[in-house]
């Protein structure tokens, strides 16, 4: 999946046929992400109109029973932001989503909350990172209240390869430092680099 001019582009192979799907990402009232396809191609040919002609939609073509946090209604993919992630469980509800030319920004809000302050990462020039602010975050034996944690890619020239199930390996191989306002910045290597360096 990539981002193309504020839209999500998904490219892959299904049952031996290459496909390309471009869609808009929005937020449902329930807090799910809705990916609504605007263009569907198979083997480079537009097939959206052909599917409608034969009474087909993605819900009839794609089996999501084994998928985690994904379901299809008609032609729309409904993604559960918390259900997509493996353990540990993430609590909260997406209150806002934005797609720009380089990233998808999801703002999680505790149940019942409304206003959220804009996030200000401690390293504004960082390219590949995750920034957690507010609430309680537990990792390993540590618990951070009023969380202020930035995880930065040690090699920003390629996408950040972060694996939640093995984050501790990346944490041990990385470098961390505290900020003046008691936050924490962690610089981690890509997981794929970590595996290559051990072989």
N, C-alpha and C positions, 0 to 999 in steps of 0.2 A: 504494500500500500504506500502511496506517495501523495503529496499535496500538489495540486496543479491549479494555480490562479484561484485560490480560495475554495476549491472543490477537492473531494477525495477521489483519487484514482486507484482502482484495484485491478491488478493484472495477475492472471494465473492460468492454470489448466484444470479443466473439469471433464472427467471421463475422456481424456485424450484430446479435447478441443480447447484451444487457447481462447481466452475471453478478456475483454477490457471493459471495465465498468467505471463510469464517472458519475458522481452523485453529490448532492448537497447534504451537509450535516446540520441537524437542528436538535433542539431539546424538546422532549415530550413533557406534558404536565406532570407525569409520574417520575420524571428525572432520568428517563432513558435517553440514549442518543439515537436519533432516527437518521439513517443513511438512505436518502431517496434517490434512486438512479435517475439521471437525466439522459444518459447515453449508455446503451448496451451494445457491444460488438462481439461477434464470435468469428474467429478466423479473419478479423479485419473488416467484417461486413456488419452494417447496422441491422440488428435483429429485433429491436424493440417493437416496431410496427408489425413485423411478422409474428411475433409472440402474441400480440393482441388479436391478430387475425385468426389465429388458431385457438384463442381462448386460453393461452398459457400465461403464467406469471412465475416469478422466482420461487414463490411459496410451493408451487407444484413441482418445480425442477430441483430444488435443493433440500436435502434432508439435514435438518439441524438438531435432530434428537440427541446426538452425541456431543454437540457443541456446548461449550461453557459460556453462559451469559449472552447467547445470540439466539434470536428467533426471527422469523420472517413473516410479515403480514402483507399479503398481496405481493408487491414488488419492493417493499421497504424492509431494510434490515433494522431491527431494533436491538441495540446493544446495551447491556447493563454494565455501567462503568465499574461497579463493585464486583459483579459476577464474573467479569472477564479475567480478573486477577486470581492467581493461585493463592493459597494460604501464605502469610497470615491474612485474616479477614480485614477488609477495609470497611469502615463505617462512615456514613454520611450520605449526602445526596447532592448530585450535580445541580447547581443552581444557575449555572451559566456556561455556555460553550461558545468558542469562537475559533474560526479557521482563518488563518492568514496565509501569506505566501510560503511560510516555512514551518509552521507548527500548529498543533491543535492545543488550545488552552481550555482546560476544564477547571472550573471553580467549584470545589466541594463545600457544602454548607451543612452545619449540624441541623438536624430536624428542628423545624420551628423558627429558624433564624432567617433574616431577610438581608440586611445590609452587610456587605463585606468590603473591607478596606482593600484598595489595590495592592497587589504584591510588589514589593521592592526587593529583588534579590541583592545580596551583599556584593556580588560581582556582576555589575550590569553589562560588562562586555563579554561575559561567558557565552559560548555558542551552544554547547550540548550540556544540558543540566536538568536536574529535577530539584524543585524548591518546595519545601514543606513549611507551612506557617500556621500556627495556632493549633489548638487541641492537644492531645496526648499522643506521642509516638513511642512505641516500644520496639527496640531492636536488640536481640541478644539479651544480655542481663541489664541493659540500660533502659531507662525511661526518661523521656524528655517532656516536661510540662511546658505549656505555651511554646510549642515547637518552633524552632528557628533553625532549620537544617537545609543546607544546600549540598547536593551531590553533583560534582562536576566531572565531566569526561576528561581523563588525562591526555587523550589524543583527539582533539576536536576536529581534526581534518577528515574524519569519517564518522558515521552515525554512532551514537553511544550504545554499545552492546552491554546492557544491564540485565542480569538474570536474578529475579527476586528469590528463587529457591537457593541460589548459591551466593547471595550478596555478601556473606561474611568472608568468603574467599577473596572477593574483590576489595572488601574493606581492609583486610589484613595486608593485602599487597599495595594498598594506597597510602595516602598521607592525609592527616586531618589536622585542623587548627581551629582554635576558638576565635570568635570575633569579640570586639570590645563590649558589645551589648549581650554577651553570653550566648551567642549563637554558635553554630558549628558548621564548618566547611570541610567537606571530604572530597578529595580528588582520587578517583578510582580508574584503574585500567579497564579496558574492554574485557569482557569475559573470554572472548575468542583469543585475545592476546595472551591472557593468563594461561589458557589451555596449551597454546603453542609454546610458551616459555617453559612449561613443565615437561614437554615431550622431547 
